[in-house]
Every structure is written in C-alpha cells, then in structure tokens.
Amino acid sequence: MTSEECTIEVHVRRTGESILVKVIPMVTTFGDIIKIICQKMNEPEPSHFYITMNYAEEMEDHFVCQQQFMNQRFQMIMRTKWLLEFIAEQQMGRQYVKLPSVPVVTNYEIPQRAPTTDVSIRPSTISQHNHSKLENADEQKKVILGDVVQSAIRRIPRQDVQKYLHDALDKSFDILLMGSPRVGKSTLINAILKKSIAKTSAGKNACTSVMTYYEYEESYTSSTDDKSTITSKCSIKIWDAPGIENWTQLDIAKYLQSLVKDEAKNPICLIYCASPGSYSDIERIKTIIEQCKQLNVFIALVVTNMYASDESGYILDTFKTLLTDHSIQTRNIDDVYYYGIVGLCAAVNSVEYVSHGVTMKPAGIDELMIGIMNSLSEEKLLQWCFALMDNGPFWIRAQSRIWKTFNSMKRWFGY
C-alpha cells in the first residue's frame, strides 16, 4: 500500500522563513527534503545544511520521514563549518569599510567610593548607575550607509575567505580562566566547549610560578578550486590560575602580562568566575579588569552557580559596578550586560540544580557564549567560534540568534 502524500513545515534558520514541503511517509528522506528546500531558496549546496526535529534531534540525511513525524517541528540549519565561513566573510567585509570617526559625547560621571579591602562581595559594595546613551548612532548610520560603503563593499571571492580562515585558525590560541577554587570554573568551561578539558580541583593550591593549562587540538579542512584540500591544525589551551585567592595584586599583574606578552600565546578572552559563598576580593578583581584593559584582552565576569543563593544578584551588580569604572554599559541583551570593548558580565548555572525537590535546568550558558561572540572581532571572533565547534547542541539552539546578529551587521554595512 502506497503512503499518501503529506506536507511538513520546515523553518530555515538562515533566512527566518518557513517552507512547506510535500513528502511521502516511509519514502522521502530528510536528505530529499533538504534538496527540495535548497532548490526553492536557490541554494546550490544542500550538503551545507542539516535538519533537526524540535530544535534537538538531528535527522540524518538517510533517515526517512515517518507518519508520526507529521505534527513535529522541523528546522533546517547550516552546518557549523559553513557558518564559520559565513562569519569569516562578514569579518572580511568589515575590513573593506573605512568607518568615519564620529565623536561620542556623554555626560557620565563615576561616583566616588571608599576603598574596599579584603572582603567577600556584599550588597554594601553596590552602587546604582544611570548610563548615558550613545546619541550619535543615527548620524553615524547615515554616514555609513552613504557612498563610502556602496563603493567599498564587494562580494568576497571564496578563496579569499578560505585564506582568511586558515590564517586565523592555523595557529595556537588561548582562553584564560580565573577565579577561586570550587566556584565552578571547570564545569563552566566544559559546558562551553562540550569537552571534559578541565579537571575539578580537589583542594586549594598556593600561588606558584607554575602555569597550569589544559590543551586540545582541532583541525579545519577546506577544498581548493583544483579539488585538493588544505588543512590547518591548531592547539587550544585553557589557562587556569592556581591559588589566586592567595595572590597579591602584583602577582596578578605579572601573571597576566606573562601570558599576554608571550609571543607564543594568543589569548581570545579571559573568563573570571565567582559564585555565591565563595571568597572574592574586590581589589583583585579590579586589578584583573585593569590589566585586561591595558593588555587589550576582553574580559567576561561570570557569576556561576546562580541558583545557589540570592547573593548571585549582589555579585552580578558588583561586576556591573566594577566594569562601569572603565566603560558605560552599552547594552543588555538576554541578561548579558555589555561594556563596550572592555568586557561583559552575566550569571549562569552550568548544570542542573536541585533544591527542595525542585530541579532547575542549566541556564545562561548560550547567552554568555553569544555575548562573547558579539564582543570579539576579526580573528579572535573566528577563533572563539572555532573553539566552540564541537558544541553541537549550542549551534542547534543558538543559530537563529547568530544569524540575526550577522544579518543586522550586513544591513548596517550596506551589503
């Protein structure tokens, strides 16, 4: 008996549109569905995409569409490798544009605070600030969308994109991790990378001259016009700072300078973690932020284990205050607070949290990862994306927001 023809709806993440596709249960494969959608979109490369069901389960190309799938939700998503190439293309596009310098005038005044010594983060350290808005954005946009952009932007040849990617990825790069022991640093980095890279510390360590890092390798392969392949290999190091709770401000400055100024090291960003109930010396955090700013290293201040106590809100507010000393808050998206090129702060829970019989799911990880992605530029952005390459569930959940970000960037730059 031949199955009757049915219709399913597939949401295309790249364009945001929903496309109706006629299928025959137990006959039509998901590979067939991808080809049909690509034909409708004039997309020449079906192999660049895959389909998920209900934003979770990947439907492999050879799987057949079954009758019980008819009422499910399907999404067609670009594979991470090709998304990385898209991001590279956008970054190259930005390099062709010479943005006019438009001064930004603000009337922001930083309140004076009494010096804070070695204390745990408490509500008394919090100050509320009213942030000035960037008033010249509209004027800047008018200039950007003028003849300068129209004459400067061009379609980038694929071989140039590939060279740009290989140049960015054919090297080692580093992620710096700091925070007191047992605040969830290892759990956070494992949730971000979807790799068991960092091992949980069993106890406190004294400050030593030994630098601890965890390393893994990745490779990126592309095809050339003559069908040969090029492979770039790199190592990604996760640097941890043992015994930071015993360090002086001078220790911190020397440690960061030794990492950043070493030509063999290439830090993408620094992630500083604090959690409710942990000891966090504000003066040390100030030093870390100041050093990162001086060394041009983007810093993410992260409240871990945010469900553990109401104190997480106080810690987050303290992070906001400390970052405000260096930049106004430029935006707040999905509870990630951005402070320009200096840094951001956010609260997360990396694993399920159970309390009094109530289970709360992990939260804030995707938003943090996208926040860092939104804040980096050029090759550091590509390296961050590359470090996240194996976190398949993240790319499934987050691609719609990533496409939104880069489509907005395309409209801004006029191409």
N, C-alpha and C positions, 0 to 999 in steps of 0.2 A: 504494500500500500504506500503510495507516494504522499509525503507530507505536504500539507498546504502551505502556500507562501504566507509569510508573516512580515511584520515591519518592526524594526527596533530603532531606537533613537540613540545616537552617539554624540556626546559633547566633545568638541575638538578644542583642546586646551590652548593651542597656539592662536586661534582666531576668536575663540569665545562663542562660536556658533554651534548650533545643534543640527545634525543632519540625519534625516530619515533614510534607512537602508532596508531594502526588501531582502529577506533571507528565507531559505528553505531549511527548517529544522532537520538536524542529522545529516545535512548535505553541505551547507555553506560553512566554510571555515572562517575563523577570525582573520586569517591572512587575506581571504577573499574580501572581507568587509573593509579592511584597511585599503586594499587596492581600489575598491569602489569609491571610497571617500576621497582618496588621493586624486582619482580621475575628476571628481566633482570640484575639487579645490585647485585643479591644475598643478598638483604637487608631483614632481617627477620621481621622487624617491620613497616608495612605500616602506622600504627597509629602515627608514629613519624613525618609524613610529611603532607603537605597540598599543594594545587595548587593555584597559583594566575594567573590572566589574566592581561597582560600588566603591570606587576610589581605593581599593585594597588589593584585590587579587588580579595578578597579571594573567591574561588569557593568551596562551602561546598561539603562534600563527597556525599550527596544525590542529588546534582544538576545534571541534565542530560546535556550531550553535545549537543548543538543545531547547526543547519546548519549555522547560522550566525556567529558562533564562529570559523569556519574553517580557516579564514585568520588572526586570532588573535595570539598573542604571549603568551605562557604559561610557567610558571616556577614552579618547584617542590622544596619546601623549607622545611627545618627542623623546627619543632615547637620549640619555644623559650626554653621550659623546657628541651628538649633533647639537644639543642645546649648548654645550660648551663652545662649539664652533660659532653658534649664533652670537653668544656673548662676546667672543673674540672679535667678531665682525663689528659689533656695536662699538667696542672699545677702539678699534681701528678707525671707525668713522669719526669718533670724537677727536682723534689726533689730527684729522684734516681740517678742523674748525679752529680758527683763532678767535676766541671769545673776547669781545670788547671789555675793557676794565670799567666796571660801574661801581663807584664807591657806595658802600652801605653805611648809613649813619644811624646810630642808635643812641638812646639816652639812658642806657642801662647803668645802674650804679650798684656795685657789690657791697652789701652790708658788712660792717666790721664785726668780727667775732673774737672772743677771748681765746688765747692759745689753749689747745687741747693736748693733754699729756697721755700717758699710757693707760687708757681706759677702754672698756668694751663699748661698742657702739650703743648709744642710748638715745631716747627721744629728745633729751635736752640739747643734743648737738644739732637738732634740725632747725633750719631756717626756711621760711617760705619766700619764694621769689616770684615776682611778676616779670615775665620775659617779654622783651620788645620784639616786634615782628619785623621781618625784612620788608621794608616799604618800597624798595625799588625793583621788586621782582617783575612787575608788569612792564616797566620800562626796559628792563634787560631783555625780556622775552621779545619785545617789539624789535629790538636791535638784532637779536639772534635770528629771528625769522625773516630778516631782510635779505638784501642781495649778497651779503657776505657768505651766508650759509648756502644759498642757492648756487653760487659759483664755486664753492669749496667742496661740497659733498659730491661724491661719485660712488657708484657701485664698486665694491672692492673685489678684485679677482680672487677666486678661490685659492690659488696658490699662495697669494699674499696672506690670506687668513691662516693657511696651514703653517707658513713660515713664522708668522706672529705667534701662533700657538706653540710651535716647537721651541722657539726662542724662549718663551715664558716657562715652559714645562721641562726643558732639558737642563735642569739644574736642581740642586737641593734647596729646600726651603723649610722654614721652622715655624712652629706655633709655641708661644711662650705661655706657661701656666704658672700662676702664683696663688697663694692662699695658705692658711694654716692647715695642719693635718686634720683629716677626718671631716672636712667640710663638703665632701662630695666632688672633688676635682676629678678623680679617676672615673667616677660614674658619669659625670658630665661629658668628659672628652670621649668616652666610649659611646655615649648616646649620640654625640655629634658625628663621629666618624663611623659608627656601626662596626667598630673593631675593638677587640679586647687588647688595647695597646698598653694602657697604664694599669699597673697593679696597685691595689689598695694598700696604703701604708698600715703596718701593724702597730706603729708607735711613733713618738716624736723623735726627730733627729736633730742633732746640734748643727749649727751653721758650720759648714766646711768649705774648703776651696774646691771640692769635687763637684762638677756639674752633672746632674742626672738627666738623662734623656731616654726616650723610647723612640724606636725607629721602625719604619716600614717602607717598602718600596712600591712604586706604581710605574706603569708604562702607558704611553699614548702612541698609537699607531695610526697612520693615515696613508692613503693611496695617492700616488702621483699620476700625472696625465699619461705616462707610459706604462701604467698598471703595476709599477714597482711600489714597494712600501717603505715608509720611513718610521722608525720607532725612536721615541725619546724616553729615556728612563731617568727617574729621579728618586731621591730618598726624602721622606718627610719625617722630620724629627719633632717630637713633643718634649719640650724642655720643662722640667719641674724644679722648683726652688726648695730644697730640703731645709727644714728648720727655720723658716722665715720668721717665725714668732720670736726668735732669739736674735734676729739681726738688728744692727743699727741702721740708721738712715744712710750712713756712708757705705755699709755693706751692700745695701740695696742698689745704690747708685753704681758702685763698682761692678756688681753682678750684671746689671742691665747693660752697662757700657761695654763690658767684656763680650757679651753676646751680640750686641748690635754692631759694634765697630769691627768685629772679626770679619774679614772679607769672605771667609768660608761659610758664614752664616747669613741667612736671608729671612728675617722674621716677617711673617704675614701680619700678625697681630699678637697682642698679649691679652689673656683672659685671666682676670683676678676674681677669685671666688671667696665669698663669706656666707655663713649660714647662721640661723638663729642659735644662740647658745655658744657660738664659737668666739674666741678672743680675736678682736680686730683692732689694732692700734691705728687710730686715725692719722697720726703723723707719718706712719709708714705708708699708708695708702696715698697720702698727699705726695710723698716722695716718689712713689711709683708713677703717679699721674704726671708729675712734673718731668720726670726722666723720660717717660714715653713721649711727651710733647716735644721735648728738646731733641730727642732722637728720631722723631717722625715715625713713631710706632703707634698704630691705632690701638686703643685700649677698650676692652669690654669689661665693665664691672658687673658681676653676676651674683645675685642672691640665690644660693642653692637651697634645697630642702624648704621651699617657701611655705609648704603646708604645716611645717613642724610647729610654728608659733606665730602669733601676731607680730612678733618682733621683726619678721621679714619686711613688713611695711616700713618700719623705722630705719632698717638698714638701707632699703631702697631710697628712701628720702635723703639719707646721709650721702649716698652715692651721688644723687642729683645735686646736692649742695656742693660737694667737692668738685664735680665737673663744671658747675656754674662758675667757679673761680677762673676757669680757662676758656669758656665759651658759653654763649647763650644757648638755651635749649632751642634747637631748630625745628624739631617736630616730635610728635608722639604717635606712633603707629603700632597698634596691637600691643599696647603696654610696653613697648620698647621706646626708651627715651634717648633721642639723638642729640649730640652736642658737636655738630659740625664734623670737621676732620680730626677732632681730638679723641672722641670716644662715644660710648653709649652705656646705658645701664638697663638691666632687666632682671626679672625674677623668674626662676624655673623650678620645676621638680622633674628630675631625670628618670625616676622610676615610680611605679605605683606606690601610693602612700595609704596605709591602712590605719585608721584610728577609731576606736569605739565601734568596731563593726562596719565602718563606712570606708569604702575603697575609692580613692581619688586617682584618676589616671595621670600619667606624665603630662606636663603642661609647660609651655613656654619655650621648648627646645627649637621647634621650627622657626618661631618668631625671632629668636636670638640668632639663628643661623642666617636667616634672610636679612636681619638687621646688619650683621657684619658684612654680608654680601652687598647691601645697599651703600655701605660706607666706604668700601675699598674701591680702588680704581686701577686701571691698566693691568699690569701683570700680576699684582697682588690679588686682584679680584679673580683672575683666572686660576691662580694657584689655590685660593680658598675653595673655589668650585671643584677643582681637581682633587683636593684633599677629601671632599665630600662625595666623590664619585661613586663609592661603593654603598652609600646610604640610600638604597633603592626606595624604601618607604618614604623617605623625605622628598625625593624628587616626584613621587606619585602625588603626595599630598600638597606639595608647595608649588608645582609648576605654574598653576594659574596665576599665583601672585608674582612669580618671577616674570612671566610673560607680560603681565600688567606693568611691571616696573620698566622693562626694556621697551615695550611699545610706547610708553609715555616718553621715554628718552628719545625714541625715534621721532615722535611728533615735535618734541622740544627743539631738536636739532634740524627739523625740516626735511627729513627723508624717511 
